Amino acid sequence: MKRELETLEQIIGYTFKNKHLLTQAMTHSSYANEKKLGKLGSNERLEFLGDAVLELISSDYLYEKFPQIPEGELTKKRASLVCEPSLAYCAREFGLPRHLLLGKGEDMTGGRHRDSIISDATEALLGAVYLDGGFASAKEFVLKFILNDMEHKQLFYDSKTILQEIVQENGSQPVEYLLVKEEGPDHNKNFSVDALVNGKVMGSGSGHTKKAAEQAAAYQAIRKMKQ
């Protein structure tokens, strides 16, 4: 476990002075219950803190980056960048899920792939970095792993909305999503979906939820239509 967490430090480019904070950030409540660590042994308090830190850093960043955008649009932008699937996507990119400490049951039923668990742990990790290294270290983490490649991420997470807008502008029928395939056990399903515009398949995508598969299909459709 110690070596695993050292690897995580190397990946994020931050070395903790207080190693316990890092361990706690990766500790899901199922693991805390299993190991009898008590209510305060999990990452939930750190997640609470990290959520607030993330909101401040992302708000500050968007305020500076987009001086011409009104408050309502900034709020929408921030929501799409720090929503649960977006944070889980960011965390998977730098390999956070394999460092999670989960109870045996949670792990066996696919907890390591669950967006909610991964995004909560990402916020907890940010909270831990903030407590250990202050605001500057927390900001560096957010800019490096969460607000990087922003246009791609926003397109991916707002893809269903964006595709609908493109289709409406062209006077086409509403986008249809067709479930093509569903496989795997209940706790670790994989869905394959086609996005149809005027009855024609414009994009295909897969994911652990129907919604994720639809977003992926919409993203592929946008790319095809923009070409």
C-alpha positions in Angstrom: 0.0 0.0 0.0 2.8 2.4 0.9 4.5 1.8 -2.5 1.2 2.3 -4.3 0.7 5.7 -2.6 4.3 6.7 -3.4 3.5 6.0 -7.0 0.4 8.2 -6.8 2.6 11.0 -5.4 5.0 10.7 -8.3 2.1 10.8 -10.8 0.6 14.0 -9.4 4.0 15.6 -8.8 3.3 16.3 -5.1 5.0 14.7 -2.1 3.0 14.8 1.1 4.6 15.9 4.4 1.7 14.2 6.2 1.3 10.8 4.5 -1.8 10.0 6.6 -3.7 12.7 4.6 -2.9 10.9 1.3 -4.0 7.5 2.8 -7.2 9.0 4.1 -8.0 10.7 0.8 -7.9 7.3 -0.9 -9.9 5.5 1.9 -13.5 4.8 0.8 -16.1 4.4 3.6 -16.4 0.6 2.7 -12.7 0.1 3.5 -13.0 2.2 6.7 -16.0 0.1 7.9 -14.2 -3.1 7.1 -11.1 -2.1 9.0 -13.1 -0.6 11.8 -11.6 2.9 11.3 -14.8 4.6 12.5 -16.9 7.3 10.7 -13.9 9.7 10.6 -11.6 7.2 9.0 -12.9 7.6 5.4 -12.2 10.3 2.9 -15.7 12.0 3.3 -14.5 15.0 5.4 -11.6 15.6 2.9 -14.1 15.4 0.0 -16.2 18.0 1.7 -13.2 20.4 1.9 -11.9 19.5 -1.6 -15.3 20.3 -3.1 -15.2 23.8 -1.8 -11.5 24.3 -2.8 -12.3 23.1 -6.3 -15.3 25.5 -6.6 -13.1 28.4 -5.7 -10.1 27.6 -7.9 -12.3 26.8 -10.9 -14.4 30.0 -10.4 -11.2 32.1 -10.2 -9.8 30.4 -13.3 -12.9 30.9 -15.4 -13.4 34.5 -14.2 -9.9 35.4 -15.4 -9.9 33.3 -18.6 -13.3 34.5 -19.9 -13.7 38.2 -19.0 -16.5 38.7 -21.6 -18.7 35.8 -20.4 -21.7 36.7 -18.1 -22.2 35.0 -14.7 -24.9 32.5 -15.9 -22.6 31.1 -18.6 -19.7 30.9 -16.3 -21.8 28.9 -13.9 -22.8 26.5 -16.6 -19.1 26.2 -17.7 -18.0 25.5 -14.2 -20.7 22.9 -13.6 -19.7 20.9 -16.7 -16.0 21.0 -15.8 -16.4 19.9 -12.2 -19.4 17.6 -12.5 -19.1 13.9 -11.4 -18.4 12.3 -14.8 -15.9 15.0 -15.6 -13.9 14.5 -12.4 -14.0 10.8 -12.8 -12.7 11.1 -16.4 -9.9 13.4 -15.2 -9.0 10.9 -12.4 -8.9 7.9 -14.8 -6.6 9.8 -17.1 -3.9 10.0 -14.3 -4.7 6.5 -12.9 -6.3 7.4 -9.6 -8.8 4.4 -9.4 -6.2 1.7 -8.9 -4.9 3.5 -5.8 -8.4 3.5 -4.1 -8.7 1.7 -0.8 -12.1 -0.1 -1.1 -13.8 -2.7 1.0 -13.7 -6.2 -0.5 -17.5 -6.2 -1.3 -17.3 -2.7 -2.9 -14.3 -3.7 -5.0 -15.9 -7.0 -6.2 -19.1 -5.2 -7.3 -17.3 -2.7 -9.5 -16.7 0.2 -7.1 -13.4 1.0 -8.6 -15.2 1.9 -11.9 -18.0 3.9 -10.3 -17.9 7.6 -11.3 -19.3 8.7 -7.9 -16.6 6.9 -5.9 -13.8 8.1 -8.2 -14.9 11.7 -8.3 -15.4 11.9 -4.5 -11.8 10.5 -4.1 -10.5 13.2 -6.5 -12.1 15.9 -4.4 -10.7 14.3 -1.3 -7.2 14.2 -2.8 -7.5 17.9 -3.6 -8.6 18.5 0.0 -5.6 16.6 1.2 -3.2 18.5 -1.1 -4.7 21.8 0.2 -4.3 20.9 3.8 -0.8 19.6 3.3 0.6 22.2 0.9 -1.7 25.2 0.9 -3.7 26.9 -1.7 -0.9 27.3 -4.3 -0.3 23.5 -4.4 -4.0 22.8 -4.6 -4.3 25.3 -7.5 -1.4 23.6 -9.3 -3.1 20.2 -9.0 -6.4 21.5 -10.4 -4.8 23.3 -13.3 -2.7 20.3 -14.2 -5.3 17.5 -13.9 -8.8 19.0 -13.9 -8.8 22.3 -15.9 -6.3 21.0 -18.5 -7.5 20.4 -22.1 -10.7 22.2 -21.2 -12.3 22.5 -24.7 -12.0 18.8 -25.3 -13.6 18.0 -21.9 -16.4 20.4 -22.3 -17.2 19.1 -25.7 -17.2 15.6 -24.3 -19.4 16.3 -21.3 -21.8 18.6 -23.0 -21.8 16.6 -26.2 -25.5 15.6 -26.1 -26.5 19.2 -25.7 -24.1 20.5 -28.3 -25.2 17.8 -30.8 -28.9 18.7 -30.2 -28.1 22.4 -30.9 -26.2 21.5 -34.2 -29.0 19.3 -35.3 -31.7 22.0 -34.6 -29.7 24.6 -36.5 -29.7 22.3 -39.5 -33.4 21.8 -39.2 -33.0 18.0 -38.7 -35.1 15.7 -36.6 -34.2 15.4 -32.9 -31.2 13.0 -32.2 -32.2 9.4 -31.4 -30.1 7.2 -29.2 -30.3 3.4 -29.9 -29.0 0.9 -27.4 -27.1 -1.6 -29.6 -25.6 -3.9 -27.0 -25.5 -4.5 -23.2 -23.0 -6.9 -21.7 -21.3 -7.9 -18.5 -22.6 -8.6 -15.0 -25.0 -6.2 -13.2 -22.2 -4.6 -11.2 -19.9 -4.0 -14.2 -22.1 -3.6 -17.2 -21.0 -2.1 -20.5 -23.5 -0.4 -22.9 -23.0 0.3 -26.6 -25.1 3.1 -28.1 -25.6 4.6 -31.6 -26.5 8.3 -32.1 -28.9 8.7 -35.1 -29.6 11.9 -37.0 -32.5 11.6 -39.5 -32.3 7.8 -39.0 -28.7 7.6 -40.0 -26.0 6.5 -37.6 -23.6 9.4 -37.0 -21.7 8.2 -34.0 -21.2 5.1 -31.8 -20.0 5.0 -28.1 -19.8 2.7 -25.1 -19.6 3.2 -21.4 -20.5 1.7 -18.0 -23.8 3.6 -18.0 -26.3 4.3 -20.8 -25.8 8.0 -20.2 -22.0 7.7 -20.6 -22.4 5.6 -23.8 -24.8 8.2 -25.2 -22.4 11.1 -24.4 -19.6 9.1 -26.2 -21.8 8.5 -29.2 -22.8 12.1 -29.4 -19.2 13.2 -29.2 -18.3 10.9 -32.1 -21.3 12.3 -34.1 -20.2 15.9 -33.5 -16.7 15.1 -34.7 -18.1 13.5 -37.8 -20.4 16.4 -38.6 -17.7 19.0 -38.1 -15.5 17.2 -40.6 
